[in-house]
């Protein structure tokens, strides 16, 4: 009897493979009459009915099969398929999940569960499912890769890193996984390791465009500007019309201050892909750096299309967004300025609060909490924390204001000081720093926030300040609140570099300390904006490719009258740049000390 059934099953399978569905249906119906309790035949009956698009009937057959063979993984998967055909994805996922329970060492079943959960956007269940699948099948490249890509796609780079460390050795020549491993390394600030993975990917496939693009993007962060340009050019050679390749070529040229060439490439990238937010911002910043303010501000207004990096506040209402003084005069109106970027940007552009006040507005500022007390030193300005709301006639993003007031390098509101330290705190710090009277008090900062994408351009080893710290007649004070230890490459006597930053509670403390300094020397960070906004002499040690607001080829700043810019060529070492700072400091020391009434 078993021989007959086996023969029927073979004939059914053969008919299915040939697409003879009606013949298969007749065969399976006959087989069911002979063996109504045979789970295999019930299962095949369901398969034939599914092929005939009769999902409800198929479901009944699969249900019978699972009762006869409760441990069948194939029938569980078939039940899931029938539920999908009946538009019941949740029940389908439940059956696949049960198949994983029955056969935990079957990677394909876990892979199917992951696909179903992902398609149903059940993210909270997807990660545990993938982790369980990998735990049960640690040698399954498919599952490990799925978990790695889960983290990558959600920008959870630290977690993704650990998975890629297991995945890449499974197939060291898989260029896609090498690329993604490098991407995770790059976004966890392991830039040298990231470069190594990108190069490994290119060693396998020298024409891998994406690897050239990503390698070009990370090399400029390591100050290898020519290397960045080389790989950007190679990417464009591989595909001259690939918008990401053209854009990275534009940025590589931009980082070399080759602005005319960079502008051509960035405009071409946008011609190839008009909805390209990061290229829009790149072009805007290039135009501003070049001093083409009118067009630069207009292009920069499109930065809001970059939803990965830019987000409006919760209280944002399009109809209340201010359209500028010509279209919407603010006399007698209440207007909320809201921060959109970093602390330095707020300090730099909060100057426009006074411009709005001069036009007759009542000004509220929704900014970072640590800046609220400082900003309220501006007469009449009301600072609010981001989680607070207020009824107002208009609101406006802080960096929209230069556009609305048609700001250029010649008409920027430049009057300082516009921020002030609290008088009582300034007096306290004066007393605290009194013991160094008679010396030139210089505040220094040598590193910006480590997580900043442009961090390599916003830091330098503390040893570069050694000659300033040890200069006779000069007393240095640290203005380095955080991340400085990464670049503290020399032991410093605490009497030579006094560090009071542990006593700072907010920006009113740092402003009060700065108020009692004679000079601030720093890399490009929030510190220099604060010092210059207070009218303090401020020297900025700039990288070869400076932030747009410092423009090119000038020692003064269009934003701050007390600021001096120390520039550096791409081939010039930092030590040579700092030597010019030191020479200038020596030349200015007597005058600066005399200005403060100190003894030389």
Secondary structure, 3 states (H helix, E strand, C coil): CHHHHHHHHHHHHHHHHHCCHHHHHHHHHHHHHHCCCCHHHHHHHHHHHHHCCCHHHHHHHHHHHHHHCCCCHHHHHHHHHHHHHCCCHHHHHHHHHHHHHHCCCCHHHHHHHHHHHHHCCCHHHHHHHHHHHHHHCCCCHHHHHHHHHHHHHCCCHHHHHHHHHHHHHHCCCCHHHHHHHHHHHHHCCCHHHHHHHHHHHHHHCCCCHHHHHHHHHHHHHHCCHHHHHHHHHHHHHHCCCCHHHHHHHHHHHHHCCCHHHHHHHHHHHHHHCCCCHHHHHHHHHHHHHCCCHHHHHHHHHHHHHCCCCCCCCCCCCHHHECCCCCCCCCCCCEEEEECCCCHHHHHHHCCHHHHHHHCCCEEEEEECHHHHHHHCCCCCCEEEECCCCCCCCEEEEHHHHHHHCCCCCCCCCCCCCCCCCCHHHHHHHHHHCHHHCCCEEEEEECECCCCCCCHHHHECCHHHHHHHHCCCCEEEEECCCCCHHHHCCCCCCCCCEECCHHHCCCHHHHHHHHHCCCEEEEECCHHHHHHHHCCCCEEEECCCCCCHHHCCCCCECCCCCCEEEECCCCCCCHHHHHHHHHHHHHHHHHHHHHHCCCCC
